[in-house]
C-alpha cells in the first residue's frame, strides 16, 4: 500500500512539473537577466570610481544578509501601496502579489556575486595592458570593450554562475508571496508531510541549478580560452532549454483564469481544490496561489489579485476589522458581511457550514495529571509549561486576548509549521498547542481541547470570500453557492485527517474529491 501511495504521489508530482518548472524558469531567468543588466554597468562604474565602489558593494552585501523569504515578503506591502497609488492617480494597478515582488527580490539577491566579480575582474587587469591600450590611442570606451572586458570576462562569468545558482535556489521561496515555483512542492509537501513532493521539489531545483551552472560554465570556459565555440554551444543550449521550459507558459490559453487562493495548511489546500474543481466544472480556467499568510491573502483578494479563497470569521473580525469584542456567532457574521461589502467591496458568500476555531489543546495524560480542563485551569500551571503555536498564532490578536483574559504566562513559546506543531506534543517539545477545532488529529491523538469560559476567542466560521472585481460574476457565484452550509465539521475533519494522517494519507485533491462526494456535491 505504501509503495502504491508513493507511486501515486510521484505520478502527481510529474504531472505538476511542466507548470511549476516553467514558472520557476521564467522567474529565475528574468531575475538573473535583470541582475546582470544592472550589475555589469554598475561594476564598470564602481571599478572606475572608488566613491561608488564601497557603497555599491556594501549595499549589495547587506541585502545578502536579509533572509530570502523576508526579502520576498517585504516587497509585497511596498508594491501594494504603490498599486493603490497608481490605481488612484493613473487608473491602473500594479500586481503586488506573485511574479513582481519575487522578481524584484531575486534581482537584488543576484547582484552581489556579479557586481563583486565584475569589479574584481576589471581591477585585476594588468596596468601594463591598460598603458599599452592608451599608447595606441584607444578611447576609454574602446579600451573597455576591446581590452578590459575580454580579460575580465572569465571572472565575471564565474560571478554570473554563482548568481544563477543562488537565484534558482532562492526562487523556491517565492511560493508564500503567491508566485508558483518548484517551491510549491516543498511548501505543500512539508505541510501535508508528503515527503515525495518535498524530495521532488528539492531534486528538481537542484537539478535545474546544476544544469544551468554547467551551461554557463561552457560560456566561462570559452571566455577564458578566447575560444568562441564552447561559449556559443553553451549559450545555444541555454536558450533552447529556457525556451522548452517556457513552452507551457507560451502555449497557455489567453482566457482569463479565476485565481483561487489558499493559506498554508492542509484544510486550505483541500478547500482550494474543491473550489477549483467546481469552477473548472462550470467552464472556467483556474490558477492557484497557495501557501499565503492570512494578511497577504486578504490584501490580495481586496486588490483583485486573487478572486476567491476561504477565510475564517474570527480571523477577519480581529485581524482585518480590528475588533476585540466577541459577539454571538450570528451577530458576528451579520456585522462581518455588512462591513466587508461596505468598507472593502468584498463579498462574503456565506459560511461553508463548519467552524475551525483556534483552541489550546494538550495530551490527555498531561491535562489529567495537572487537573487542566479550561484556560482558567491552565493559567495556574502555565509558568512551568511550553506552548507551541503555528507560524502565525503567537503574533495574532487572539493569542493576546487569551493572555490578557486568563493571565497566561508560559515558560517558553515556540512556533512550528502546523503539521509539526501536533508532533511537538508527542516529542515533548511542547506541552500545549494552538490546535484547530476542525482538525482530525485532535481525536486521533486523543487531545483535550481546553474550554474558554470567558469567551476570549470569537467564532471561526469558514467563509467564502469573493474579490470586488468578481462580485458580479454569475458563473463564479453560481458554481460556489452550493458550498454554503454544505460541509459539516465531521466531514471536514475526515478530509483533513485523510491528508494529515501518518499512514495511507491522500493528496489534498483526492481529499477534496472525497469531501465533495461525502456531502453530495459531486
PADREN-191425 format. One record per residue (C-alpha): residue in one letter; x, y, z. Coordinates in steps of 0.001 Angstrom, whole numbers, padded with zeros to 6 digits, always signed. Example, Ala and Ser with C-alpha at 12.3 -4.5 7.8 and 13.67 -1.06 7.14 Angstrom:
2
A+012300-004500+007800
S+013670-001060+007140
// end
This chain:
522
X+000000+000000+000000
X+002838+002359+000880
X+004548+001619-002434
X+001317+002298-004303
X+000818+005605-002474
X+004403+006650-003273
X+003902+005810-006950
X+000695+007850-006986
X+002498+010801-005380
X+005353+010566-007875
X+002877+010499-010770
X+001094+013537-009345
X+004422+015348-008909
X+005401+014675-012523
X+002024+015962-013705
X+002652+019280-011968
X+006244+019625-013172
X+005662+021388-016533
X+003761+024267-014904
X+005971+024553-011806
X+009217+024308-013796
X+008007+026748-016435
X+007149+029419-013891
X+010330+028760-011898
X+012485+029166-015009
X+010625+032307-016085
X+011142+033894-012673
X+014785+032837-012283
X+015799+033777-015829
X+014082+037158-015591
X+015675+037957-012226
X+019140+036868-013389
X+018869+038832-016643
X+017764+041939-014773
X+020532+041434-012213
X+023132+041178-014972
X+021734+044250-016753
X+022041+046315-013576
X+025234+044854-012128
X+027539+044945-015158
X+027278+048721-015825
X+027471+049292-012067
X+030634+047142-011980
X+032287+049363-014564
X+031300+052499-012674
X+032440+051035-009337
X+035777+049886-010793
X+036400+053379-012170
X+035240+055324-009111
X+036147+054367-005505
X+033396+056692-004247
X+030834+054415-005932
X+032605+051120-005224
X+032309+050973-001454
X+028607+051973-001167
X+027600+049649-004028
X+029408+046607-002643
X+028287+047352+000904
X+024630+047772-000043
X+024501+044575-002103
X+026328+042783+000717
X+023757+043970+003257
X+020938+042731+001012
X+022512+039275+001085
X+022266+039218+004897
X+018461+039550+004737
X+016814+036103+004737
X+015420+035345+001298
X+011851+034770+002492
X+011858+038049+004423
X+013174+039952+001397
X+010429+038472-000764
X+007769+039340+001797
X+008990+042924+002254
X+008294+043795-001364
X+004619+042845-001085
X+003409+045732+001145
X+005600+048176-000792
X+004077+047117-004097
X+000606+047069-002566
X+000974+050720-001546
X+002337+051577-004992
X-000569+049709-006586
X-003072+051751-004574
X-001345+054945-005679
X-001287+054033-009383
X-004937+052933-009207
X-005982+056286-007797
X-003661+058501-009827
X-003376+056699-013157
X-006277+054275-013325
X-004319+051011-013321
X-002980+048666-010670
X+000470+047164-010308
X+000355+043479-009445
X+001655+043301-005878
X+001291+039535-005487
X+003151+036825-007328
X+005703+037487-010038
X+006659+041125-009444
X+007665+041019-005743
X+009531+037775-006360
X+011295+039253-009403
X+012443+042371-007553
X+013679+040477-004506
X+015558+037860-006535
X+017111+040536-008742
X+018595+042205-005672
X+019694+038809-004386
X+021545+038053-007625
X+023568+041270-007760
X+026334+040744-005181
X+028359+037986-006929
X+028003+039664-010333
X+028993+043080-009011
X+031828+041801-006846
X+033315+039629-009589
X+032843+042378-012161
X+034775+044854-010038
X+037459+042279-009206
X+037834+041285-012849
X+038214+044856-014095
X+040579+045875-011312
X+042624+042743-011929
X+043567+043744-015493
X+047342+044253-015693
X+048134+048017-015575
X+050723+047460-018328
X+047951+046278-020643
X+045958+049419-019912
X+049008+051563-020627
X+049547+049766-023924
X+045915+050440-024875
X+046354+054093-024007
X+049587+054145-026001
X+047898+053057-029213
X+045297+055790-028801
X+042248+053805-027666
X+039364+055782-026237
X+038064+054728-022775
X+035128+053009-024459
X+037383+051100-026880
X+039715+050129-024046
X+036796+048748-022005
X+035197+046776-024831
X+038325+045509-026588
X+040770+045019-023729
X+039372+045128-020196
X+036056+043345-020755
X+037553+040336-022596
X+040235+039942-019918
X+037712+040242-017078
X+035105+038003-018764
X+036119+034694-017080
X+035907+036285-013616
X+032590+037967-014473
X+031142+034682-015759
X+032142+032974-012528
X+030077+035567-010673
X+027110+035059-013002
X+027320+031290-012414
X+027182+031851-008664
X+024291+034280-009028
X+022381+031795-011206
X+022656+029029-008618
X+021643+031390-005802
X+018694+032738-007774
X+017349+029314-008754
X+017582+028145-005152
X+016043+031300-003665
X+013192+031213-006202
X+011731+028239-004313
X+010896+030704-001511
X+008537+032684-003739
X+005524+030442-003033
X+004325+032353+000085
X+004060+035597-001924
X+001856+033900-004500
X+004365+033014-007226
X+004187+029434-008439
X+007584+027750-008488
X+009279+024464-007657
X+008902+025654-004076
X+005202+024706-004295
X+006291+021078-003988
X+008321+021869-000883
X+005845+024087+000970
X+002806+021902+000332
X+004846+018752+000948
X+006057+019978+004335
X+002541+020908+005388
X+000940+017621+004310
X+004014+015505+005166
X+004238+014397+001553
X+007962+013691+001543
X+007824+012606-002098
X+006820+016169-003001
X+009499+017674-000760
X+012241+015491-002273
X+010881+016005-005781
X+010938+019792-005369
X+014433+019773-003907
X+015744+017453-006628
X+014122+019457-009430
X+015524+022740-008104
X+018995+021287-007554
X+018980+019622-010985
X+017949+022850-012676
X+020704+024763-010863
X+023339+022196-011816
X+022325+022168-015484
X+022346+025965-015719
X+025672+026121-013896
X+027266+023690-016348
X+025934+025531-019405
X+027188+028851-018046
X+030458+027035-017343
X+030829+026386-021082
X+030489+030115-021715
X+033056+030826-018990
X+035448+028265-020479
X+035132+029833-023904
X+035828+033272-022445
X+038895+032000-020577
X+040362+030274-023659
X+039384+033032-026097
X+037554+030285-027986
X+034014+031213-029027
X+032894+027633-029745
X+032176+026454-026149
X+030526+029807-025408
X+028267+029567-028465
X+027329+025967-027658
X+026595+026826-024029
X+024530+029869-024991
X+022511+027969-027607
X+021798+025066-025242
X+020794+027526-022539
X+018393+029345-024855
X+016906+026077-026118
X+016434+024849-022553
X+014778+028066-021421
X+012514+028022-024469
X+011480+024407-023824
X+010793+025123-020153
X+008699+028185-021009
X+006616+026363-023611
X+003705+025657-021196
X+003516+029369-020406
X+003618+030362-024079
X+001008+027781-025089
X-001349+028536-022212
X-004773+029776-023308
X-005274+033511-023255
X-008650+033150-021496
X-008513+034980-018143
X-008426+032438-015333
X-010024+032544-011926
X-007327+032870-009281
X-008035+030709-006233
X-006050+031451-003085
X-005112+029236-000146
X-003294+029703+003134
X-000538+027404+004301
X-002253+024421+005936
X-003983+021247+004814
X-007594+022364+005172
X-006914+025363+002949
X-005359+023201+000224
X-008386+020878+000339
X-010917+023707+000117
X-008952+025439-002652
X-009009+022181-004632
X-012753+021860-004008
X-013381+025427-005222
X-011064+024993-008220
X-012820+021817-009324
X-016234+023445-009154
X-015060+026432-011188
X-013447+024161-013774
X-016630+022073-013997
X-018500+025324-014642
X-016242+026013-017617
X-013740+028383-016015
X-009962+028210-016220
X-008237+028274-012827
X-004836+029223-011493
X-003743+028856-007872
X-001937+030972-005308
X-001157+028636-002420
X+000752+028964+000838
X-000275+032567+001574
X-000218+034165+005007
X-003509+035480+006427
X-002700+039164+005913
X-001329+038643+002393
X-004326+036512+001369
X-006908+039131+002336
X-004958+042053+000903
X-004521+040144-002350
X-008270+039485-002505
X-009084+043118-001779
X-006689+044232-004523
X-008176+041760-007015
X-005010+039667-007266
X-006875+036581-006157
X-010563+036121-006886
X-011746+033775-004172
X-010494+031970-001083
X-011758+030639+002238
X-011051+032574+005419
X-012416+032392+008956
X-014811+034841+010557
X-012761+035212+013759
X-009590+035950+011791
X-011348+038631+009752
X-013050+040049+012843
X-009808+040505+014785
X-007130+040965+012099
X-008985+042895+009395
X-011739+044700+011295
X-009591+045194+014385
X-012429+044219+016728
X-011700+042965+020246
X-015243+042076+021376
X-016720+038596+020885
X-020431+038824+019946
X-022590+035727+019314
X-021905+033860+016070
X-024942+035081+014130
X-024360+038702+015106
X-020650+038473+014243
X-021428+037032+010798
X-024033+039714+010073
X-021705+042549+011051
X-018790+040973+009188
X-020778+040525+005963
X-022078+044091+006052
X-018675+045651+006896
X-016818+043703+004208
X-019250+044808+001495
X-019410+048402+002687
X-015734+049067+003530
X-013814+046684+001274
X-016175+045748-001542
X-015585+042093-000631
X-018489+039657-000881
X-018937+037179+001973
X-020816+034486+000062
X-021587+032570+003249
X-020298+030001+005703
X-019348+026555+004476
X-021131+025100+007491
X-018289+024364+009893
X-016086+026241+012310
X-012296+026000+012519
X-011545+027852+015729
X-008266+028367+017499
X-008286+026277+020685
X-005475+025361+023058
X-005047+021611+023381
X-002988+019198+025476
X-002327+015484+025587
X-004990+013881+027778
X-002491+012267+030147
X-000752+015564+030952
X-004012+017510+031219
X-005468+014939+033613
X-002345+014839+035776
X-002374+018634+036112
X-006139+018912+036526
X-006451+021183+033493
X-009807+021355+031684
X-010147+025042+030829
X-007931+028018+030080
X-008574+029202+033627
X-007085+025947+034943
X-004191+026279+032514
X-003306+029725+033872
X-002369+028202+037236
X+000102+025789+035563
X+001347+027751+032553
X+004546+029106+034137
X+006009+025584+034087
X+004818+024667+030568
X+005850+025303+026944
X+003310+026428+024360
X+003707+025673+020669
X+001829+027779+018141
X+001524+027690+014377
X+003601+030176+012394
X+001066+032982+012949
X-000643+032279+016260
X+001801+033802+018745
X+001645+037172+016963
X-002138+037192+016425
X-004718+039240+018380
X-006430+036026+019543
X-003333+034994+021489
X-003046+038469+023023
X-006728+038228+024025
X-006220+034825+025660
X-003184+036014+027589
X-004996+039093+028834
X-008229+037312+029758
X-006610+034441+031641
X-003192+035767+032661
X-001322+033058+030734
X+002455+033173+031268
X+004283+030229+029722
X+007842+029182+030469
X+008667+029061+026764
X+006946+029882+023472
X+007763+028102+020198
X+006456+028389+016647
X+006055+025404+014314
X+004766+024509+010904
X+001153+023422+011682
X+001889+019765+010946
X+004994+019674+013124
X+003116+021511+015887
X+000986+018433+016551
X+004075+016238+016578
X+005672+018554+019148
X+003233+017279+021769
X+004343+013684+021322
X+008043+014570+021317
X+007836+016747+024416
X+008854+019916+022563
X+005544+021486+023586
X+003045+020850+026378
X+000219+022929+024912
X-000510+023774+021264
X-002801+026107+019352
X-004918+023409+017751
X-007597+023853+015101
X-011075+022653+016040
X-011762+021076+012609
X-008522+019086+012668
X-008936+015305+012691
X-005709+014905+014635
X-007415+016148+017818
X-009427+012931+018088
X-006738+010738+016520
X-004152+011841+019098
X-006728+011885+021940
X-006083+015534+022740
X-008035+017574+025270
X-009359+020877+023928
X-009390+023381+026772
X-012577+025316+027414
X-012780+029107+027026
X-015257+030105+029786
X-014541+033844+029399
X-015166+033837+025627
X-011779+035323+024791
X-011809+033883+021261
X-014555+034717+018706
X-016259+032174+016449
X-014358+030991+013381
X-016851+030006+010718
X-015185+029089+007428
X-016484+031630+004888
X-016093+032038+001134
X-014742+035481+000198
X-015061+036919-003317
X-012975+039840-004534
X-014566+043171-005527
X-013804+042640-009208
X-015669+039289-009196
X-018639+040479-007123
X-020933+040372-010153
X-019519+037204-011727
X-022577+034961-012037
X-020645+031864-013118
X-018362+032028-010097
X-021183+032716-007626
X-023471+030034-009057
X-020634+027494-009004
X-019760+028192-005375
X-023137+028933-003781
X-023949+025212-003317
X-020965+025035-000948
X-022654+027404+001538
X-023815+025427+004584
X-022931+022148+002876
X-019900+020934+004845
X-020407+019681+008418
X-017375+019798+010696
X-017303+015991+010956
X-016739+015637+007209
X-014118+018401+007200
X-012263+016628+009997
X-012276+013391+007990
X-010927+015157+004917
X-008233+016925+006940
X-007175+013723+008667
X-007030+011863+005343
X-004289+014314+004309
X-002540+014636+007683
X-002511+011041+008918
X+000760+009124+009014
X-000434+006019+007145
X-002489+005754+003994
X-002647+009517+003504
X-004114+011048+000355
X-003414+014254-001553
X-005485+017405-000905
X-007063+016984-004343
X-008142+013412-003500
X-009435+014556-000110
X-011401+017343-001818
X-012976+014835-004215
X-013874+012570-001287
X-015348+015504+000622
X-017463+016554-002366
X-018783+013014-002656
X-019476+012718+001083
X-021553+015913+001176
X-023183+015135-002192
X-021597+017994-004130
X-020066+015897-006949
// end
